[in-house]
Amino acid sequence: MSRVALARVAVVGLVGLTLLSWWLTEDGAGAWVLAGISLLKIAVVGAVFLELLRSWPGWALISMGLVAVVLGLSAAFVG
């Protein structure tokens, strides 16, 4: 898949996840569900736009771990 096609798929995915999070917020979803959707959005941004797939895989794991900790703590405080 070319970089342009991958970027287009990522944009559509991000818009879809954003619409899903808006809908779930209006529906009264919990903080943990919204944190999970946010984690997916950050994974898409990290994998495509920051091109973590081409760099050392450890950077992707470290960044995703830090993001998961921040979102988990945020959801724990909110929820």
Kinemage of the C-alpha trace (Angstrom):
@kinemage 1
@onewidth
@group {chain A} dominant
@subgroup {mainchain}
@vectorlist {calphas} color= white
{ca met a 1} P 0.000 0.000 0.000
{ca ser a 2} L 1.398 3.389 -0.940
{ca arg a 3} L 1.954 6.143 1.590
{ca val a 4} L -0.834 8.242 0.095
{ca ala a 5} L -3.336 5.385 0.294
{ca leu a 6} L -2.254 4.593 3.852
{ca ala a 7} L -2.683 8.229 4.856
{ca arg a 8} L -6.163 8.319 3.321
{ca val a 9} L -7.187 5.158 5.152
{ca ala a 10} L -5.823 6.644 8.381
{ca val a 11} L -7.780 9.870 7.942
{ca val a 12} L -11.007 7.972 7.288
{ca gly a 13} L -10.301 5.783 10.312
{ca leu a 14} L -9.636 8.790 12.538
{ca val a 15} L -12.827 10.507 11.419
{ca gly a 16} L -14.760 7.296 12.030
{ca leu a 17} L -13.300 6.874 15.506
{ca thr a 18} L -14.044 10.512 16.299
{ca leu a 19} L -17.663 10.126 15.217
{ca leu a 20} L -17.893 6.919 17.259
{ca ser a 21} L -16.553 8.647 20.353
{ca trp a 22} L -19.029 11.538 19.910
{ca trp a 23} L -21.896 9.086 19.562
{ca leu a 24} L -20.794 7.068 22.600
{ca thr a 25} L -20.388 10.239 24.652
{ca glu a 26} L -23.934 11.282 23.822
{ca asp a 27} L -25.086 7.750 24.659
{ca gly a 28} L -23.451 7.967 28.097
{ca ala a 29} L -20.493 5.632 27.638
{ca gly a 30} L -18.021 5.281 30.464
{ca ala a 31} L -14.631 6.864 30.689
{ca trp a 32} L -12.898 3.535 30.041
{ca val a 33} L -14.646 3.090 26.694
{ca leu a 34} L -13.694 6.596 25.601
{ca ala a 35} L -10.113 6.045 26.780
{ca gly a 36} L -9.980 2.879 24.661
{ca ile a 37} L -11.166 4.757 21.587
{ca ser a 38} L -8.595 7.467 22.279
{ca leu a 39} L -5.912 4.798 22.497
{ca leu a 40} L -6.937 3.497 19.070
{ca lys a 41} L -6.798 6.997 17.613
{ca ile a 42} L -3.336 7.568 19.045
{ca ala a 43} L -2.211 4.217 17.656
{ca val a 44} L -3.353 5.233 14.167
{ca val a 45} L -1.575 8.572 14.410
{ca gly a 46} L 1.581 6.965 15.756
{ca ala a 47} L 1.682 4.162 13.232
{ca val a 48} L 0.936 6.178 10.106
{ca phe a 49} L 1.785 9.809 10.523
{ca leu a 50} L 4.820 9.409 12.770
{ca glu a 51} L 5.874 6.314 10.784
{ca leu a 52} L 6.633 4.192 13.815
{ca leu a 53} L 6.242 1.124 11.637
{ca arg a 54} L 9.549 1.905 9.911
{ca ser a 55} L 11.523 2.767 13.027
{ca trp a 56} L 12.750 0.510 15.799
{ca pro a 57} L 9.681 -1.390 17.172
{ca gly a 58} L 10.700 -0.527 20.722
{ca trp a 59} L 9.787 3.120 20.149
{ca ala a 60} L 6.259 2.122 19.223
{ca leu a 61} L 5.948 -0.060 22.320
{ca ile a 62} L 7.353 2.625 24.600
{ca ser a 63} L 5.112 5.342 23.220
{ca met a 64} L 2.009 3.156 23.308
{ca gly a 65} L 2.823 2.108 26.871
{ca leu a 66} L 3.134 5.700 28.000
{ca val a 67} L -0.070 6.672 26.239
{ca ala a 68} L -1.906 3.712 27.809
{ca val a 69} L -0.722 4.736 31.278
{ca val a 70} L -1.830 8.344 30.785
{ca leu a 71} L -5.220 7.360 29.383
{ca gly a 72} L -5.719 4.723 32.062
{ca leu a 73} L -4.977 7.161 34.864
{ca ser a 74} L -7.216 9.775 33.243
{ca ala a 75} L -10.082 7.309 32.941
{ca ala a 76} L -9.566 6.202 36.541
{ca phe a 77} L -9.803 9.782 37.787
{ca val a 78} L -12.810 10.619 35.625
{ca gly a 79} L -14.607 7.318 36.142
